[in-house]
Amino acid sequence: MTATDLARELALTAAAAAADKLATDIVLIDVSERLAITDVFVIATGSSERQVEAIVDEVEARMRAQGVKPLRREGRRDDRWVLLDYSEIVVHIQHAEERAYYSLERLWRDCPTIEFSPDAPTNAATATKA
């Protein structure tokens, strides 16, 4: 089983929003076979607390434009690691130091990734093995 089309679309929307605010190392991980609670993790890095905040604001605005609101928001107070839970996807916006320390990609390395390029149209994504 792979991520649903809706989850893939939402993940690509979130990733594009993060890219527009100059997030780096954007990764989309299809965790649907390992987790029952969500289909895709979107992970992106901000270089400062201010940039993390700007990325989060843009992701929320784009998702709201698609009629989707987060079920839960964690970490907004200090803007080092903000988690946005949209049920189908979970968006992790991390400061570079937290990203290196927690290394979520390493924890989920057995899961396939969803290809994302900031320059490509969002409907051109394909699943690949990590």
N, CA, C and O atoms as a GROMACS GRO file, in nm:
protein
  520
    1MET      N    1   0.084  -0.118   0.000
    1MET     CA    2   0.000   0.000   0.000
    1MET      C    3   0.089   0.125   0.000
    1MET      O    4   0.189   0.130   0.071
    2THR      N    5   0.051   0.222  -0.079
    2THR     CA    6   0.126   0.348  -0.083
    2THR      C    7   0.035   0.462  -0.040
    2THR      O    8  -0.085   0.445  -0.020
    3ALA      N    9   0.095   0.578  -0.027
    3ALA     CA   10   0.020   0.696   0.013
    3ALA      C   11  -0.093   0.724  -0.085
    3ALA      O   12  -0.080   0.699  -0.205
    4THR      N   13  -0.203   0.774  -0.033
    4THR     CA   14  -0.317   0.807  -0.119
    4THR      C   15  -0.284   0.925  -0.210
    4THR      O   16  -0.190   1.000  -0.184
    5ASP      N   17  -0.361   0.939  -0.314
    5ASP     CA   18  -0.342   1.052  -0.405
    5ASP      C   19  -0.359   1.185  -0.331
    5ASP      O   20  -0.285   1.280  -0.355
    6LEU      N   21  -0.457   1.191  -0.240
    6LEU     CA   22  -0.479   1.313  -0.163
    6LEU      C   23  -0.357   1.344  -0.077
    6LEU      O   24  -0.314   1.459  -0.071
    7ALA      N   25  -0.302   1.244  -0.011
    7ALA     CA   26  -0.184   1.265   0.073
    7ALA      C   27  -0.066   1.314  -0.011
    7ALA      O   28   0.007   1.404   0.030
    8ARG      N   29  -0.047   1.255  -0.126
    8ARG     CA   30   0.063   1.297  -0.215
    8ARG      C   31   0.044   1.441  -0.260
    8ARG      O   32   0.138   1.520  -0.262
    9GLU      N   33  -0.080   1.475  -0.297
    9GLU     CA   34  -0.109   1.612  -0.341
    9GLU      C   35  -0.084   1.713  -0.229
    9GLU      O   36  -0.023   1.817  -0.251
   10LEU      N   37  -0.131   1.681  -0.109
   10LEU     CA   38  -0.110   1.770   0.005
   10LEU      C   39   0.038   1.782   0.040
   10LEU      O   40   0.086   1.892   0.071
   11ALA      N   41   0.110   1.672   0.034
   11ALA     CA   42   0.253   1.674   0.063
   11ALA      C   43   0.329   1.761  -0.037
   11ALA      O   44   0.418   1.837   0.001
   12LEU      N   45   0.294   1.749  -0.163
   12LEU     CA   46   0.359   1.831  -0.266
   12LEU      C   47   0.324   1.979  -0.249
   12LEU      O   48   0.408   2.065  -0.274
   13THR      N   49   0.202   2.008  -0.208
   13THR     CA   50   0.163   2.147  -0.181
   13THR      C   51   0.244   2.204  -0.066
   13THR      O   52   0.295   2.315  -0.075
   14ALA      N   53   0.257   2.127   0.041
   14ALA     CA   54   0.334   2.172   0.157
   14ALA      C   55   0.482   2.190   0.120
   14ALA      O   56   0.544   2.288   0.161
   15ALA      N   57   0.536   2.098   0.043
   15ALA     CA   58   0.676   2.106   0.002
   15ALA      C   59   0.700   2.228  -0.086
   15ALA      O   60   0.801   2.296  -0.071
   16ALA      N   61   0.608   2.255  -0.178
   16ALA     CA   62   0.622   2.372  -0.266
   16ALA      C   63   0.616   2.502  -0.184
   16ALA      O   64   0.690   2.596  -0.212
   17ALA      N   65   0.528   2.505  -0.085
   17ALA     CA   66   0.518   2.623   0.002
   17ALA      C   67   0.649   2.644   0.077
   17ALA      O   68   0.698   2.756   0.088
   18ALA      N   69   0.705   2.536   0.130
   18ALA     CA   70   0.832   2.545   0.202
   18ALA      C   71   0.943   2.592   0.108
   18ALA      O   72   1.026   2.676   0.147
   19ALA      N   73   0.946   2.539  -0.012
   19ALA     CA   74   1.048   2.578  -0.110
   19ALA      C   75   1.037   2.727  -0.144
   19ALA      O   76   1.139   2.794  -0.162
   20ASP      N   77   0.916   2.777  -0.154
   20ASP     CA   78   0.897   2.919  -0.185
   20ASP      C   79   0.952   3.011  -0.076
   20ASP      O   80   0.982   3.128  -0.102
   21LYS      N   81   0.964   2.959   0.046
   21LYS     CA   82   1.023   3.037   0.156
   21LYS      C   83   1.168   2.995   0.181
   21LYS      O   84   1.224   3.018   0.288
   22LEU      N   85   1.228   2.933   0.078
   22LEU     CA   86   1.369   2.897   0.075
   22LEU      C   87   1.410   2.791   0.177
   22LEU      O   88   1.523   2.791   0.225
   23ALA      N   89   1.317   2.702   0.211
   23ALA     CA   90   1.353   2.587   0.294
   23ALA      C   91   1.453   2.503   0.216
   23ALA      O   92   1.452   2.502   0.093
   24THR      N   93   1.538   2.433   0.288
   24THR     CA   94   1.637   2.347   0.223
   24THR      C   95   1.612   2.202   0.260
   24THR      O   96   1.536   2.172   0.352
   25ASP      N   97   1.676   2.113   0.185
   25ASP     CA   98   1.670   1.969   0.212
   25ASP      C   99   1.527   1.919   0.231
   25ASP      O  100   1.499   1.850   0.329
   26ILE      N  101   1.439   1.953   0.141
   26ILE     CA  102   1.299   1.911   0.151
   26ILE      C  103   1.288   1.765   0.109
   26ILE      O  104   1.329   1.726  -0.001
   27VAL      N  105   1.231   1.684   0.198
   27VAL     CA  106   1.218   1.541   0.175
   27VAL      C  107   1.073   1.500   0.203
   27VAL      O  108   1.014   1.544   0.302
   28LEU      N  109   1.018   1.416   0.118
   28LEU     CA  110   0.884   1.361   0.138
   28LEU      C  111   0.898   1.210   0.153
   28LEU      O  112   0.946   1.142   0.062
   29ILE      N  113   0.857   1.158   0.267
   29ILE     CA  114   0.872   1.016   0.296
   29ILE      C  115   0.735   0.951   0.307
   29ILE      O  116   0.651   0.993   0.386
   30ASP      N  117   0.713   0.848   0.227
   30ASP     CA  118   0.588   0.773   0.229
   30ASP      C  119   0.595   0.672   0.343
   30ASP      O  120   0.660   0.568   0.331
   31VAL      N  121   0.529   0.703   0.454
   31VAL     CA  122   0.531   0.616   0.573
   31VAL      C  123   0.402   0.534   0.585
   31VAL      O  124   0.376   0.474   0.690
   32SER      N  125   0.322   0.530   0.480
   32SER     CA  126   0.190   0.467   0.485
   32SER      C  127   0.194   0.318   0.519
   32SER      O  128   0.101   0.267   0.581
   33GLU      N  129   0.300   0.249   0.481
   33GLU     CA  130   0.310   0.107   0.511
   33GLU      C  131   0.353   0.081   0.655
   33GLU      O  132   0.333  -0.029   0.707
   34ARG      N  133   0.411   0.180   0.720
   34ARG     CA  134   0.464   0.164   0.856
   34ARG      C  135   0.376   0.226   0.964
   34ARG      O  136   0.376   0.182   1.078
   35LEU      N  137   0.300   0.329   0.927
   35LEU     CA  138   0.216   0.400   1.023
   35LEU      C  139   0.070   0.400   0.979
   35LEU      O  140   0.040   0.419   0.861
   36ALA      N  141  -0.018   0.379   1.073
   36ALA     CA  142  -0.161   0.382   1.041
   36ALA      C  143  -0.218   0.523   1.056
   36ALA      O  144  -0.328   0.550   1.008
   37ILE      N  145  -0.145   0.612   1.120
   37ILE     CA  146  -0.198   0.744   1.152
   37ILE      C  147  -0.174   0.850   1.045
   37ILE      O  148  -0.239   0.954   1.047
   38THR      N  149  -0.082   0.827   0.953
   38THR     CA  150  -0.054   0.924   0.847
   38THR      C  151   0.009   0.853   0.729
   38THR      O  152   0.054   0.739   0.741
   39ASP      N  153   0.011   0.920   0.614
   39ASP     CA  154   0.068   0.860   0.493
   39ASP      C  155   0.206   0.916   0.458
   39ASP      O  156   0.293   0.841   0.412
   40VAL      N  157   0.227   1.046   0.478
   40VAL     CA  158   0.350   1.109   0.431
   40VAL      C  159   0.406   1.204   0.536
   40VAL      O  160   0.332   1.280   0.598
   41PHE      N  161   0.537   1.198   0.554
   41PHE     CA  162   0.609   1.300   0.631
   41PHE      C  163   0.672   1.395   0.531
   41PHE      O  164   0.737   1.352   0.435
   42VAL      N  165   0.654   1.524   0.553
   42VAL     CA  166   0.724   1.626   0.477
   42VAL      C  167   0.823   1.687   0.575
   42VAL      O  168   0.784   1.734   0.682
   43ILE      N  169   0.951   1.686   0.540
   43ILE     CA  170   1.055   1.738   0.627
   43ILE      C  171   1.130   1.847   0.553
   43ILE      O  172   1.173   1.828   0.439
   44ALA      N  173   1.146   1.962   0.618
   44ALA     CA  174   1.217   2.074   0.556
   44ALA      C  175   1.298   2.146   0.663
   44ALA      O  176   1.267   2.141   0.782
   45THR      N  177   1.402   2.215   0.619
   45THR     CA  178   1.493   2.284   0.710
   45THR      C  179   1.488   2.434   0.688
   45THR      O  180   1.486   2.483   0.575
   46GLY      N  181   1.486   2.507   0.800
   46GLY     CA  182   1.501   2.651   0.800
   46GLY      C  183   1.631   2.687   0.869
   46GLY      O  184   1.672   2.619   0.964
   47SER      N  185   1.698   2.792   0.823
   47SER     CA  186   1.829   2.826   0.877
   47SER      C  187   1.823   2.909   1.004
   47SER      O  188   1.924   2.926   1.072
   48SER      N  189   1.706   2.960   1.038
   48SER     CA  190   1.691   3.041   1.159
   48SER      C  191   1.548   3.026   1.210
   48SER      O  192   1.460   2.975   1.140
   49GLU      N  193   1.526   3.070   1.332
   49GLU     CA  194   1.391   3.064   1.388
   49GLU      C  195   1.294   3.146   1.305
   49GLU      O  196   1.179   3.106   1.284
   50ARG      N  197   1.339   3.260   1.257
   50ARG     CA  198   1.254   3.346   1.174
   50ARG      C  199   1.217   3.278   1.043
   50ARG      O  200   1.103   3.288   0.997
   51GLN      N  201   1.312   3.209   0.983
   51GLN     CA  202   1.281   3.140   0.858
   51GLN      C  203   1.187   3.022   0.884
   51GLN      O  204   1.095   2.997   0.805
   52VAL      N  205   1.208   2.949   0.993
   52VAL     CA  206   1.116   2.840   1.027
   52VAL      C  207   0.975   2.895   1.040
   52VAL      O  208   0.880   2.835   0.989
   53GLU      N  209   0.960   3.007   1.107
   53GLU     CA  210   0.828   3.070   1.124
   53GLU      C  211   0.768   3.108   0.988
   53GLU      O  212   0.649   3.085   0.965
   54ALA      N  213   0.849   3.164   0.899
   54ALA     CA  214   0.800   3.203   0.766
   54ALA      C  215   0.757   3.080   0.685
   54ALA      O  216   0.656   3.085   0.614
   55ILE      N  217   0.832   2.973   0.695
   55ILE     CA  218   0.798   2.850   0.623
   55ILE      C  219   0.666   2.795   0.675
   55ILE      O  220   0.578   2.757   0.597
   56VAL      N  221   0.652   2.790   0.807
   56VAL     CA  222   0.528   2.740   0.868
   56VAL      C  223   0.409   2.824   0.824
   56VAL      O  224   0.305   2.770   0.788
   57ASP      N  225   0.424   2.955   0.827
   57ASP     CA  226   0.315   3.044   0.786
   57ASP      C  227   0.273   3.018   0.642
   57ASP      O  228   0.154   3.017   0.610
   58GLU      N  229   0.371   2.998   0.554
   58GLU     CA  230   0.340   2.974   0.412
   58GLU      C  231   0.273   2.838   0.392
   58GLU      O  232   0.178   2.827   0.314
   59VAL      N  233   0.322   2.736   0.460
   59VAL     CA  234   0.260   2.603   0.450
   59VAL      C  235   0.115   2.612   0.496
   59VAL      O  236   0.026   2.561   0.428
   60GLU      N  237   0.091   2.675   0.611
   60GLU     CA  238  -0.046   2.686   0.661
   60GLU      C  239  -0.135   2.764   0.565
   60GLU      O  240  -0.251   2.726   0.545
   61ALA      N  241  -0.084   2.870   0.505
   61ALA     CA  242  -0.163   2.950   0.412
   61ALA      C  243  -0.200   2.869   0.287
   61ALA      O  244  -0.315   2.873   0.243
   62ARG      N  245  -0.105   2.795   0.232
   62ARG     CA  246  -0.132   2.715   0.112
   62ARG      C  247  -0.230   2.602   0.141
   62ARG      O  248  -0.318   2.572   0.061
   63MET      N  249  -0.213   2.541   0.257
   63MET     CA  250  -0.303   2.431   0.292
   63MET      C  251  -0.444   2.486   0.317
   63MET      O  252  -0.543   2.424   0.277
   64ARG      N  253  -0.453   2.600   0.384
   64ARG     CA  254  -0.582   2.664   0.409
   64ARG      C  255  -0.650   2.698   0.276
   64ARG      O  256  -0.772   2.684   0.264
   65ALA      N  257  -0.573   2.741   0.178
   65ALA     CA  258  -0.628   2.772   0.045
   65ALA      C  259  -0.688   2.648  -0.021
   65ALA      O  260  -0.777   2.660  -0.106
   66GLN      N  261  -0.641   2.531   0.018
   66GLN     CA  262  -0.698   2.406  -0.034
   66GLN      C  263  -0.808   2.353   0.057
   66GLN      O  264  -0.859   2.243   0.036
   67GLY      N  265  -0.844   2.431   0.159
   67GLY     CA  266  -0.952   2.392   0.248
   67GLY      C  267  -0.911   2.296   0.358
   67GLY      O  268  -0.996   2.228   0.414
   68VAL      N  269  -0.781   2.291   0.389
   68VAL     CA  270  -0.730   2.198   0.489
   68VAL      C  271  -0.668   2.274   0.605
   68VAL      O  272  -0.587   2.364   0.585
   69LYS      N  273  -0.709   2.238   0.727
   69LYS     CA  274  -0.652   2.298   0.847
   69LYS      C  275  -0.580   2.191   0.927
   69LYS      O  276  -0.619   2.074   0.925
   70PRO      N  277  -0.474   2.229   0.998
   70PRO     CA  278  -0.404   2.128   1.078
   70PRO      C  279  -0.490   2.080   1.195
   70PRO      O  280  -0.561   2.159   1.259
   71LEU      N  281  -0.483   1.951   1.222
   71LEU     CA  282  -0.551   1.896   1.338
   71LEU      C  283  -0.477   1.934   1.466
   71LEU      O  284  -0.537   1.951   1.572
   72ARG      N  285  -0.344   1.947   1.452
   72ARG     CA  286  -0.261   1.978   1.566
   72ARG      C  287  -0.137   2.053   1.518
   72ARG      O  288  -0.087   2.030   1.408
   73ARG      N  289  -0.089   2.142   1.603
   73ARG     CA  290   0.031   2.220   1.576
   73ARG      C  291   0.117   2.213   1.701
   73ARG      O  292   0.070   2.243   1.811
   74GLU      N  293   0.243   2.174   1.686
   74GLU     CA  294   0.334   2.161   1.799
   74GLU      C  295   0.460   2.243   1.774
   74GLU      O  296   0.504   2.256   1.660
   75GLY      N  297   0.517   2.299   1.881
   75GLY     CA  298   0.649   2.362   1.873
   75GLY      C  299   0.653   2.504   1.825
   75GLY      O  300   0.762   2.557   1.803
   76ARG      N  301   0.541   2.570   1.809
   76ARG     CA  302   0.540   2.704   1.752
   76ARG      C  303   0.604   2.808   1.844
   76ARG      O  304   0.656   2.909   1.795
   77ARG      N  305   0.603   2.785   1.972
   77ARG     CA  306   0.652   2.884   2.067
   77ARG      C  307   0.798   2.924   2.044
   77ARG      O  308   0.830   3.043   2.047
   78ASP      N  309   0.886   2.826   2.020
   78ASP     CA  310   1.027   2.861   2.003
   78ASP      C  311   1.079   2.845   1.860
   78ASP      O  312   1.195   2.876   1.833
   79ASP      N  313   0.995   2.798   1.770
   79ASP     CA  314   1.027   2.790   1.627
   79ASP      C  315   1.160   2.721   1.597
   79ASP      O  316   1.235   2.766   1.510
   80ARG      N  317   1.190   2.612   1.668
   80ARG     CA  318   1.308   2.531   1.639
   80ARG      C  319   1.266   2.405   1.562
   80ARG      O  320   1.338   2.358   1.474
   81TRP      N  321   1.150   2.351   1.598
   81TRP     CA  322   1.094   2.236   1.528
   81TRP      C  323   0.944   2.249   1.539
   81TRP      O  324   0.887   2.233   1.647
   82VAL      N  325   0.879   2.277   1.429
   82VAL     CA  326   0.734   2.291   1.427
   82VAL      C  327   0.677   2.173   1.352
   82VAL      O  328   0.722   2.139   1.243
   83LEU      N  329   0.576   2.110   1.412
   83LEU     CA  330   0.508   1.997   1.352
   83LEU      C  331   0.366   2.039   1.321
   83LEU      O  332   0.295   2.090   1.408
   84LEU      N  333   0.323   2.017   1.197
   84LEU     CA  334   0.186   2.045   1.154
   84LEU      C  335   0.124   1.912   1.114
   84LEU      O  336   0.168   1.849   1.018
   85ASP      N  337   0.021   1.871   1.185
   85ASP     CA  338  -0.045   1.743   1.160
   85ASP      C  339  -0.174   1.767   1.081
   85ASP      O  340  -0.269   1.825   1.133
   86TYR      N  341  -0.175   1.723   0.955
   86TYR     CA  342  -0.291   1.736   0.869
   86TYR      C  343  -0.360   1.601   0.847
   86TYR      O  344  -0.434   1.586   0.750
   87SER      N  345  -0.339   1.506   0.934
   87SER     CA  346  -0.393   1.372   0.927
   87SER      C  347  -0.326   1.291   0.815
   87SER      O  348  -0.248   1.200   0.844
   88GLU      N  349  -0.352   1.322   0.690
   88GLU     CA  350  -0.293   1.249   0.578
   88GLU      C  351  -0.143   1.271   0.569
   88GLU      O  352  -0.069   1.183   0.526
   89ILE      N  353  -0.099   1.390   0.610
   89ILE     CA  354   0.044   1.422   0.610
   89ILE      C  355   0.081   1.488   0.742
   89ILE      O  356  -0.002   1.548   0.810
   90VAL      N  357   0.208   1.475   0.776
   90VAL     CA  358   0.263   1.547   0.891
   90VAL      C  359   0.384   1.624   0.839
   90VAL      O  360   0.476   1.566   0.781
   91VAL      N  361   0.383   1.755   0.861
   91VAL     CA  362   0.489   1.842   0.813
   91VAL      C  363   0.581   1.876   0.930
   91VAL      O  364   0.536   1.924   1.034
   92HIS      N  365   0.710   1.850   0.912
   92HIS     CA  366   0.812   1.882   1.011
   92HIS      C  367   0.899   1.993   0.953
   92HIS      O  368   0.969   1.972   0.854
   93ILE      N  369   0.895   2.111   1.014
   93ILE     CA  370   0.984   2.220   0.974
   93ILE      C  371   1.084   2.233   1.088
   93ILE      O  372   1.047   2.265   1.201
   94GLN      N  373   1.211   2.208   1.058
   94GLN     CA  374   1.312   2.203   1.162
   94GLN      C  375   1.425   2.302   1.137
   94GLN      O  376   1.463   2.329   1.023
   95HIS      N  377   1.477   2.355   1.246
   95HIS     CA  378   1.600   2.432   1.242
   95HIS      C  379   1.710   2.334   1.205
   95HIS      O  380   1.699   2.215   1.237
   96ALA      N  381   1.813   2.380   1.140
   96ALA     CA  382   1.918   2.291   1.090
   96ALA      C  383   1.979   2.203   1.199
   96ALA      O  384   2.008   2.086   1.175
   97GLU      N  385   1.998   2.258   1.318
   97GLU     CA  386   2.059   2.180   1.427
   97GLU      C  387   1.968   2.066   1.472
   97GLU      O  388   2.016   1.955   1.497
   98GLU      N  389   1.838   2.091   1.484
   98GLU     CA  390   1.743   1.986   1.521
   98GLU      C  391   1.734   1.881   1.412
   98GLU      O  392   1.724   1.761   1.440
   99ARG      N  393   1.738   1.925   1.289
   99ARG     CA  394   1.731   1.831   1.176
   99ARG      C  395   1.849   1.735   1.180
   99ARG      O  396   1.831   1.614   1.162
  100ALA      N  397   1.968   1.787   1.204
  100ALA     CA  398   2.086   1.701   1.211
  100ALA      C  399   2.081   1.608   1.332
  100ALA      O  400   2.117   1.491   1.321
  101TYR      N  401   2.038   1.659   1.445
  101TYR     CA  402   2.036   1.581   1.568
  101TYR      C  403   1.935   1.466   1.562
  101TYR      O  404   1.968   1.352   1.595
  102TYR      N  405   1.812   1.496   1.521
  102TYR     CA  406   1.706   1.395   1.523
  102TYR      C  407   1.707   1.305   1.400
  102TYR      O  408   1.659   1.192   1.406
  103SER      N  409   1.758   1.352   1.289
  103SER     CA  410   1.778   1.274   1.168
  103SER      C  411   1.659   1.182   1.134
  103SER      O  412   1.672   1.060   1.130
  104LEU      N  413   1.544   1.244   1.112
  104LEU     CA  414   1.423   1.168   1.082
  104LEU      C  415   1.438   1.080   0.957
  104LEU      O  416   1.382   0.970   0.951
  105GLU      N  417   1.513   1.128   0.859
  105GLU     CA  418   1.532   1.048   0.738
  105GLU      C  419   1.602   0.916   0.771
  105GLU      O  420   1.570   0.814   0.711
  106ARG      N  421   1.694   0.918   0.864
  106ARG     CA  422   1.763   0.795   0.904
  106ARG      C  423   1.666   0.698   0.971
  106ARG      O  424   1.671   0.577   0.947
  107LEU      N  425   1.578   0.752   1.054
  107LEU     CA  426   1.481   0.667   1.124
  107LEU      C  427   1.383   0.601   1.027
  107LEU      O  428   1.336   0.490   1.052
  108TRP      N  429   1.352   0.669   0.918
  108TRP     CA  430   1.253   0.619   0.822
  108TRP      C  431   1.319   0.579   0.690
  108TRP      O  432   1.253   0.580   0.586
  109ARG      N  433   1.446   0.545   0.692
  109ARG     CA  434   1.521   0.518   0.569
  109ARG      C  435   1.470   0.398   0.489
  109ARG      O  436   1.498   0.388   0.369
  110ASP      N  437   1.395   0.308   0.553
  110ASP     CA  438   1.341   0.193   0.481
  110ASP      C  439   1.214   0.226   0.403
  110ASP      O  440   1.164   0.142   0.329
  111CYS      N  441   1.162   0.345   0.420
  111CYS     CA  442   1.039   0.386   0.351
  111CYS      C  443   1.072   0.453   0.218
  111CYS      O  444   1.176   0.518   0.206
  112PRO      N  445   0.985   0.439   0.121
  112PRO     CA  446   1.008   0.507  -0.007
  112PRO      C  447   0.990   0.658   0.008
  112PRO      O  448   0.919   0.706   0.096
  113THR      N  449   1.056   0.730  -0.078
  113THR     CA  450   1.040   0.875  -0.081
  113THR      C  451   0.953   0.913  -0.200
  113THR      O  452   0.933   0.836  -0.293
  114ILE      N  453   0.902   1.034  -0.193
  114ILE     CA  454   0.824   1.090  -0.304
  114ILE      C  455   0.910   1.199  -0.364
  114ILE      O  456   0.952   1.292  -0.294
  115GLU      N  457   0.936   1.188  -0.491
  115GLU     CA  458   1.023   1.284  -0.558
  115GLU      C  459   0.962   1.423  -0.554
  115GLU      O  460   0.844   1.441  -0.580
  116PHE      N  461   1.046   1.520  -0.521
  116PHE     CA  462   1.003   1.660  -0.521
  116PHE      C  463   1.115   1.746  -0.573
  116PHE      O  464   1.230   1.735  -0.529
  117SER      N  465   1.081   1.832  -0.666
  117SER     CA  466   1.174   1.932  -0.715
  117SER      C  467   1.103   2.065  -0.712
  117SER      O  468   0.994   2.078  -0.768
  118PRO      N  469   1.162   2.166  -0.647
  118PRO     CA  470   1.097   2.296  -0.638
  118PRO      C  471   1.064   2.357  -0.775
  118PRO      O  472   0.974   2.441  -0.786
  119ASP      N  473   1.137   2.315  -0.879
  119ASP     CA  474   1.117   2.370  -1.012
  119ASP      C  475   1.015   2.294  -1.096
  119ASP      O  476   0.971   2.343  -1.200
  120ALA      N  477   0.978   2.173  -1.050
  120ALA     CA  478   0.886   2.089  -1.128
  120ALA      C  479   0.742   2.114  -1.088
  120ALA      O  480   0.715   2.152  -0.974
  121PRO      N  481   0.648   2.094  -1.182
  121PRO     CA  482   0.507   2.102  -1.146
  121PRO      C  483   0.474   1.999  -1.039
  121PRO      O  484   0.531   1.890  -1.039
  122THR      N  485   0.383   2.031  -0.947
  122THR     CA  486   0.355   1.942  -0.835
  122THR      C  487   0.288   1.812  -0.876
  122THR      O  488   0.292   1.716  -0.799
  123ASN      N  489   0.229   1.804  -0.993
  123ASN     CA  490   0.165   1.678  -1.034
  123ASN      C  491   0.262   1.584  -1.103
  123ASN      O  492   0.220   1.479  -1.152
  124ALA      N  493   0.389   1.618  -1.108
  124ALA     CA  494   0.488   1.534  -1.176
  124ALA      C  495   0.567   1.446  -1.081
  124ALA      O  496   0.671   1.393  -1.119
  125ALA      N  497   0.521   1.429  -0.959
  125ALA     CA  498   0.594   1.350  -0.861
  125ALA      C  499   0.579   1.200  -0.888
  125ALA      O  500   0.476   1.153  -0.937
  126THR      N  501   0.684   1.128  -0.854
  126THR     CA  502   0.679   0.984  -0.864
  126THR      C  503   0.743   0.925  -0.739
  126THR      O  504   0.831   0.986  -0.678
  127ALA      N  505   0.700   0.808  -0.702
  127ALA     CA  506   0.755   0.742  -0.583
  127ALA      C  507   0.886   0.672  -0.622
  127ALA      O  508   0.897   0.614  -0.729
  128THR      N  509   0.984   0.680  -0.533
  128THR     CA  510   1.109   0.612  -0.552
  128THR      C  511   1.148   0.545  -0.422
  128THR      O  512   1.101   0.584  -0.315
  129LYS      N  513   1.231   0.446  -0.432
  129LYS     CA  514   1.279   0.377  -0.311
  129LYS      C  515   1.393   0.456  -0.252
  129LYS      O  516   1.486   0.496  -0.322
  130ALA      N  517   1.387   0.478  -0.119
  130ALA     CA  518   1.492   0.554  -0.049
  130ALA      C  519   1.623   0.480  -0.053
  130ALA      O  520   1.723   0.529   0.001
   0.00000   0.00000   0.00000
